[in-house]
Amino acid sequence: MTLKHPPKSINITKQDSNQLHVLDWRQHCTDHEAPYCLLLHGFMNNAHIWQPLAELLAGRYRLIGLDFRGHGDSSWDERHHYGHHHLIEDIITVIQQLNISQLHIVGHSLGARVGLLYTTQATATIHSLTIIDTGPTANNNGVAKVRQDAEAMQQSFADHNTYRRYLQRCYFFAQDSAIEAMTQHDLNVDENGHYRVKTDPAFTQALWKQGDNGEHRLAAPLSEQLWQALAAQERQQRPCHIIRGAISAILKKPIAEKMVQQVMPQAGQLTTIKHAGHAVICDQPEACCLAIAQFLDEHKHR
């Protein structure tokens, strides 16, 4: 598939010598005063997941997609510093290095949670926040399934076709174009010629911790922190768009409605994408991207 708006790659070296990889679509935007939009992927994905959105928006927004540490083409952290506050550090580094003073944030799942927390300590002016299929309270069964799949994930594949078949079993609502893009961008070839997944397997252990009863739960942040961060969007009158997959196993309808109706009655907006699970942008890329674009255009310049 030929891309109308292919990204450039930027590598940002941090103080600890680790590198953050960024996809940069700014060259396609002729308006040098156009708003920035930072795109934050979910667990085990990378910034290439946003290419369908870039095809729609790259001409009118300065788009930047971050590969979080341990994901995509960013460095694996040898100390396994993969907490939410470490990922916030990644956001701060990118914003500072690229001299971004104001922006919109669009995040999916883990990226949305981290983006939400970043807004409470932002180093730049945030015009709007889009949260895709996550919330302060996630469905326990859905979260457990994500953890189990991550822990059981095969790390090495014989070739791209083997990995493609694996993705089709995991992302059973996803469009073929999304599966193909992940097949292309999720793997590195090691010195033995094996195709290895780019996500650091240590990220899974860092993301969940085991309690005294043997149950696993997300290590951080606490649900209350996220509810408070949502309430802060309302107090600051920052437009906040919640996008939910209609058949999501993670963000259930009552929680999504509570986020908007009770916590953010003025700032919040809820969009439900039909025939989409948790991986909304993979399952229904056109509908998801149109919803994001419409919201951003409504709040382009605040």
Summary of the structure (lengths in Angstrom):
residues: 302
radius of gyration: 18.1
end to end distance: 36.1
largest distance: 56.3
contacts: 1019
relative contact order: 0.15
helix: 40%
strand: 21%
